[in-house]
Amino acid sequence: MTSKLSTIVLAAVVLTTAGCANPTSKAPLIVPSSAAVKPSTKAAAPQPTFADPLRDTTTSVVKLYSYDAAAGSAVVEPIIFMDGPAFCKAFKLKSSDPRCQREWTTEESHTKITVPVVQEPKLTTWDDHEGGDCFGTMTTGSTCPTSASEFAKWLKDNPEGFAVITTNNGTITKIAEMFIP
């Protein structure tokens, strides 16, 4: 028992000498609390999420970086694309935020993904070269069928162009150009 007491006294002397128990120290004394830390009971507000084109069967707006018909792949960046009022409502922004007054607003995911594409996807354009109305909507994209070569020309002229992709179990089945005024 005496050796244990000597060890405790020696440890106290070493700690005091090292400054761990210096009563003149200005460092705050941290006293452990026996009270349990309680997590917030308030649920987090739901936020818009980016579509996962590799897993989902969905239609979503993306930045289209490339489309390679021969390789059967496309490189995309999922984005959130909404009109201003819907964007502000979804992100719980004050109506005075300038983005709420915009015709459209985007939020980028900053994630490029290579997605497989079916052998002959449905490709659509907003410009039918005949003055027809092929604009579609913000959620569907363009509506007039186009050829792979015309689509490739559009993508070359519009690098990082916005497109609406439709996927089925992680494979793109349709790519629709988006008209951006």
N, C-alpha and C positions, 0 to 999 in steps of 0.2 A: 504494500500500500504506500510505503514511504517513497519508493521509486516512482510510482505513478504520480504522487503529489509533486515530487521534484520535477518531473517531466512537464507537468502543467504549469508550475511556477516558471520554469525555464522558457516555455513557449510564450507565456505572458510577458516576460522580460524582453524576449526577442521581438515580439510584435510591438511592444511599447517603444523600444529603441528604434525600430524601423519606422516609427511615425504612425503606425496603424491605430494607436489609441491616444494620440496626442490631444489633450483637451483644449489646447490653444489653437488647433487647426481650424481654418475657416471653411473647410469642406463640410457640406451638409451631412448630417448623420442620417443614414438610411435605416429605418426600422422596418423589418418585415411585418406585413399585415397578415392577420389570420383570416381576413375577409376575402371571400372568393371574388375574382373578377367576373362580372356578369356580362355576357355578350349583349349587344343591343337587341331589343325585342322588335325594333322597327325594321321591317323588311326593306331591302334595297329596292329602289325604283327600277322597274324593268327598262333596259336600254335596247335600242335597235342592235341587231347583230348582223354580221356578214354571213352570207350564204356560204356553205362549204360545197363547192361544185364536185368535189371528189367523192362525196358520200351521198349527197342529197339527190332526190328527184325533184327538181325545182326549176323555176324561171327566175333569173336574177340579172342585175345590171353589173357589168364589168368594164374595166379598161382592157381592150384587146391589144396585146403587144405583138402577137404573131399568130398566124394560122398556117399550118403546113399540111395541105391535103394529102401529099404523098406519105408523110410520116403519120398522118392521122392524129395530130395533136395541135393544141392551141396553148399559148401562154397568156394567162389572164390575171388581173388583179380585181378581186371582189371589191365593190364599192357600195355605199348607200347613196341612192339617188332619189331625191324627193322634191316636191315643190316646197317653197319656203315655209308656208304655214304648217304643213305636215311635218317638216323637219324640226321646226321649233317645238311643236307639240310632242314629238317622239323623244327629243332630247331635253325636254322640260326647260326651254329657254324662254326668257321674257319676250313678250311680243314686241318690245322696243329694240330687240337685237336686229341689226341690219339684215341678217340672213333670213329673217321671217318675211321680208318684203320681196325677196328674190323670186324670179320665175321658177328657178330650180337651184338646188344646193346639193353638194356631194360631201361625203366623208370617205376618205380613202383608207383601205386596210393596210397599205404598205407591205402587202404580201403577194409575191408573184407565184403563180401555181401553173404547172404544166398539166393540162387536162386532156385525156384521150377524146378523140372525135370519131364518130361513126364514119364509115367509108364514104357515104354520100349524105352529108347533113343538109337540112333545108337551110338555104341562104336567102336572106331577104334584104332589100334595099329600100331607101326612102325616095330615091330618084329613079323613076321609070323612064326618064328621057323623053316623055311624051306629055308632061304637065299633069299627070295623074296625081291623086292624093294617096301617097303611100307612107305618110309619116307615122301612122300608128299612134301609140300612146307611150307614156313614160314607163309603163310596166310591160308592154309587149314589143316595143321597138317597131321597126319598119314592117311593111306588109307585102310589098311586091317581090315576087321571086326574081332572083338574079343568078347569073352563072358564076362558077368558081373564079374565072379569070376577071370578071367585073368586080367581084368581091375583093379579090387580091389587089386590084387597082385602087379601090376605095381605101383599103387598109394601108397601102403604100402612101396614098395622099393624106391619110389621117392616122399617123402613128399614134398609138395609145388612144385610138378612137373608142368612144363609148359604144357598147353593144349589149343587147339582151341575149343571154344564152339560156337555152333549155337543156337540162340534163336529165338523163334517165339512169339511175343507179351509178352516178359518177362519170357518165360518158355524155359528151355534148351531142345533141341530136339536131339542134337548130341554133343558128347565129343570125341575129337581126341587127342591122346597123341602126344606130340612133341618130335622129336628126337633132342637132344642137344649133339653135339660131345664133 
